[in-house]
Amino acid sequence: MLTESKKLNIAIILLIIFYAIEIFVGILYASIGFMPYHQIKPSLDPDWKEFIMFLVRYNGFLFIHNGVMGLYILYVGFQKKEKWAWVFVLLSGGLTLFPLMGLFIMVNWGFQAPVPNLIIGMIPWIVALGISYKEFFGE
């Protein structure tokens, strides 16, 4: 799966790590649901608790889907330096992670969101896109 370009190889490895983490977190969210940081205020309406539980599990399945599709795109197009694959990686990560981080920061449902973990998890994605940009779009 690796290419002749060292930068592209590093980007592919970072994206494999990113998508593997995304799949792992997705499996946790989809199977377990609430994490310790999802503990809800006791005063919150029970209907909201059920809705939040649904959203956590739903996000788990979205993470699994995004991770699997990302790995597939790495194999099909990214390693061949197809521009659409780079754009897919940019949009799939950005449209998944930034709204989620904004939701964690702006909405207070009574739990402490793992924003630092989310930011750390975004680092491989950001670095991979940064170092591979010239490989796809020239100088």
N, C-alpha and C positions, 0 to 999 in steps of 0.2 A: 504494500500500500504506500510505501514511502517513495519519494521522488528524488531527482538529482539535485534539487535545490535544498540547501541546509535550512534556510529560513522557512521555506514551505513545510519541510519536515518537522521543524519545531512547532510551527503553527498547527499542523495536523495532530501532533502529540498533545499539545495543550487543549485542542478542541475535543480530542478523545477523552481526556481527563474531565473537561467541562461537561460533556454529554454523559459520561459515566456517573458523575456526581448527580447530575440532573435526574437520571434514571433511578439511582439509589434513593434520593430524596423523594421522588415520585412514588416509589414502591412503599416507602415508609408512610407517606401521607395517605396513599390509597388504602393501605391495609390497616394501619393503626388509627389514622385519623388525628385526633388531638395529640399534640406534643405537650410537654410540660409548660412551654411558654404560651400555650393556647388556653390556659386556665381562665375561665370567664368569671366576671364579677357575679357573685351570688344574686345580686339584685336584677340581673338582666333577664328579660322575658324569656321563658322556656322556648317559645317559637324561634326567637333569635338564636338561641343556643343550637337548635336543630339546623337552622339555616347556615350558621357558621360551620357546623360539622360537615354539612353537605359541601360547602365551598372548599374546605380543607381537602376532603376526599376528591372532589372534582379537580382541584389544582394538582393533586397527586397524579391523576390520570393524564392531565395536560402535560405535566413534566415528563412522564414516561413517553408519551407520544412525541413530544419535542425532542427528547434525547434519542429515541430510536430513529426518527426522521433525520436528525442531524448526523448521526453516524452513517446512515444510508447516503446522504448527500456528500459526506466526506469521501465515501468510497466511489460514488458515481461521478461527481463533477469537480469537487474541490481539488483532489489530487491531480486532475487534468488541467487545472488552472482555468476552468470555465467561469466566466464572470458572474453568471446567474447563481452559481453555487456560493460565491463569496457574498453576494447580496442576500441570498437565503439565510446564510449564517448570521449576517448582520441583523436582518429583520426578525428571524426566529428568536434570537437571543434578546434583542431590544424590545420586541413586543411582548415577550414573556416576563423579563426581569424588571424593566423600568416601571411598568404599571403596578407590579406587585410591590416594589419598594415604595412607590408613592402611596399605595394603599396602607402599607405597614406604618409609614411615617404619619400620614394624615388622619387615619381613622383610629379612634381609640375605642376598642371593644373591651378594654379591660385586661388585655394581656400584653406582655412584653414581647414584642416582635424581635426576631433575630436579625436586625438590619446589618450589624457587622458581619455576620456569617454570610449574608446575601452579597454584601460588597466583596468579601474575600472570594466567594464563589464566582463572582463576575470577572475577577482578575485574569484567569486563563483565557476567557473569551475576548476580553479587551486587548490583551497582549497579542493573541493569535491574529486578530483582525488587523492590528497595527503593523505587525511585522510581515504580514502576507499581502498588504495592500499593493505594494509596488510590483509584486509578482503577478498580480492580476491586471493592474491598470497602468503599468509602466511607470516611468519617472517623471 
